[in-house]
Amino acid sequence: MYPAEEGVVVHTKALIVTDGPLSRPVPVAVRFEPATGRAAEPATVRLCFPGGTEWSFPRTLLESGLRAPARGGEIGIWPCGRVQTIVEFHAAEGVAVVQFDSSALLRFLRRTYAATTSPVTH
């Protein structure tokens, strides 16, 4: 778990999309890690699924994918209608497709902006 001053964690549900008759919702922790100051390490979003599976990608990819189809390496993100967002992961084992409520991802992004623009007091 990340300390509050080092990142943002939002818990939400997502729908694992399958070709079977039933898709299933799963809890997902959406985490944000601010940039460390080095140009090679942008602000990172992590999607943490049950069982320890995690995917990480730059926050800018999520920002772009909420408005229009965006791809970064093995991850694609795009809007699905007016209220859903699809995140697609490509790996050697296959492809995973996960559907989120766009409002949950937008709230998460707002919290990341607030965390990176708020002055830190000690």
N, C-alpha and C positions, 0 to 999 in steps of 0.2 A: 504494500500500500504506500502511496506517495504522501508525504507530508503536504498540508494544504498550501504552504508557500512555494512548493516546488512543482505543483501541477494541479490539474483539475480532473476529477473522476465523476462521471455521471453513469448511473445504472439505468438501463432501459431494457426493453424486450425487442427482439427481432424475429423475423420469420425465416426459417431455413427453407428455401424453395427447392423442391425436388420434382422429379418427373413422375412420382407416385401420386396416388389419389389424395394424400393428405400431407400438407406441409406442417411443420411444428414450430411453435414459438419457443425461443430460448432466451434466458437472461444474458445480457451482454454488458460488460463494464467498458465504457468509452473513456479512455485516459488521454490526457494531454501532457506532453513534456515540452516546456519552453526551450527555445534555442539556447545552446550553451555559450554562444558568443563566437564560436568558430564558424566560418562561412560554410564549411562542409557539413554542418549539422543543423538543418532547419528545424523549426518547431515540428514536433512529431505527434501524430495521433495513433493510439493503439486501440484495437478492438480485441477485447479479451473474452473468449468464449469458455463455457464449462469444459472441464477436462484439461485446461492449460493451453489450449490453442490460442495463438495471438497472431495478428497481422498488424504491421505498422507501416505508416506512410506519412508524407509531409502534410501538414495542415492545409496547405494551399491546394492539394489535390481534392480534399473534401470540400473546400470552399468552391472550387470550380465545378465539381461534380454535382453539387446541389442545384446549379443553374443550367448546366448543359453536359453532355457526355464528356468524360475526362478519363484519361488513362495514364498510369505511371507504373512502368514495369509490369508486374504481374497482377496489378489491381486496377479495376475499372469501376467508375462510379458514375451514375446518371440518374436524373429525375425519372420517376415512373408516375405519370399523371400529375395531379396538383399536390398530393399529400404524401407520396411515398418516394423513397430513394432506394435504388438498388446498388449493392456493393458486390462485386464479382471478384473472386480470388482464383488465380490460376497457379497450380502447383504440379509437381511431377505425378502426384497421386490422382489428380483430376481437377475439376472446377467446382467451386462452392459458390452458390448464389444466395445472398442474404438481403431481405427487404426490411427497411427501417421506416418508421414514421419520420417524415422530413422535419416535423416540428421538434422532435427530440434532438435531432442532429443540429438544428439551428439554435436551440437553447444551449446545447453543449458549446457550439462555436462562440456564442455571446459570452459565456462564462470564461472561455479561454482568452477572449479579448480583454475582458475585465481583469483577469488575473495578470495579464502582461502589461496593462497600462496603469494599474493601481500602484501608487507609491508604497514602498515597503518601509515600515517603521519598526524600530527595535526598542 
